[in-house]
Amino acid sequence: DEDGCPDEIPVMIGCTTELRGVWFQDGGARISESEREPLERAARALKSYPEVRVEVSGHADSSGSPARNLAISRARAEAVRAFLVERGVAPDRIETRAAGAEEPVASNDTPEGRRDNRRAEFKVLAR
């Protein structure tokens, strides 16, 4: 596809992928029922490749202060990590990173863009 990264976990070291369908409510880090399926798939994939380590980055829109956005994005990354660990992924295989509002994928000028920016992403670190 257009990101230049392979879609198979074992060969995508260094590539980042958005957890499609995993968006967070404004100001929150709770994973809702409707957003669990992409994370369930990610957990199954990670359990299938136990040699793979990932970084989960949490992101925010620009509506809060930089400090608040950093804290929210950290909480989002930690929520995803906790979800994966609860499903059997070893905690030492998951690093977290807070990006705040510094890495938008859409304009923060619209509600849709802000929603798209309140997200989590995976980066495969090693296998």
N, C-alpha and C positions, 0 to 999 in steps of 0.2 A: 504494500500500500504506500501512501504518500509520505510516511514518516521515515522511510529508509531503514527501519528496523524490522528484523524478521518477526514473525508471529509465533514462533516456537520458543518456549522458555529456555531450553538448553543453549540456544545460540544467540540470545539477545542481550548479552552482557554489555552494560553501559547504556542500554537503550531505556528510555522512559516511556511509560504508557499510562494514559489516564484510565482510571477505574470507571469506565463508562457506566452511567446510571447511578453513580455514587455522588450525590450532591447533598449539601447540608443546608438546613434552614438558616436564615439570617441570625447570626450571633450564637449559633448552636453547634454542638459536636455529636449529637445523638444520631445513631444510625437507625433510620426508620425501617419498618417491615418491608416497604416497597423497594428499599435500596439494598437489601441483604443478598439477593441472588448473585449480583456481580462479585460480591465478597465471598460467597459460598464457592463460586467457580474458582476464584483466585486461591482459596484455601485448598481445594482439591488439587489444583495444578501444583501448588507448592509442596503438598504432601507427596505428589508423584515424582518430584525432583528434589530429593532431600539434600542434594549438594548445592542447591541454589540459595543465595542470600539476597535479600531485597532491602531497598530503602523505601519507606513510605513517607511521602511528603504531603503535608497538609497545607491548604491554600485558603485565602480569604479574599473577599471583595474589598474595595477601598472605602467602604462606608464608615469604618471606625478609625480610631487613632492608630498609628503604627504599632504602639505597644499592645493595644487591644487585639489588633489583627494578628500579631505574632502569637499572642497567647491562645487565641481561637484556633489558629492553624496548627499549633502544637497539640492542642486538645483533639483536633480532628485526626491528626496522624496517630496519636496514642489510642484513640477509639478504634481505628482500623487495626492497629497492632493487636489490641486486646481481643478484638473479634477473631482475628486469625489464630491467636494463641488458644483461645477457647475452643477452636475447631481442630486443634492438634498440631499446629505449626510451632516448631521449637522457637522460644522467644529470642534465642541468640542468633537466629537467622533473619531477624527483622530489626533494622535500624529505623529511627524516625527523624524527620527533619521538618522544621517549621519555616515556611516560606513567607508567611504574612501575605501582603497584597502585592508583593514584588514581582510575581510571575503570572500576570493575567493571561488567559487564553481568549478573552473576549473583552469588549468595551464595558467599563463600569458605568456607562451613561444610561443603560437600560436595565429594567428588572431582569430580563432574560440573560443579559451579559453578566450581571452581578451573580445570578444563580450559577451560571457556568463557571465562574471563578471560585465559588465556594465548593471546593472539590478535594479529592485525594488522588495522588498518582503513585505508581510503582516505578522504581528503577532497579533493574537487575544488576547486582554488584559483582557476583562471582558464582562460579559453579565448581 
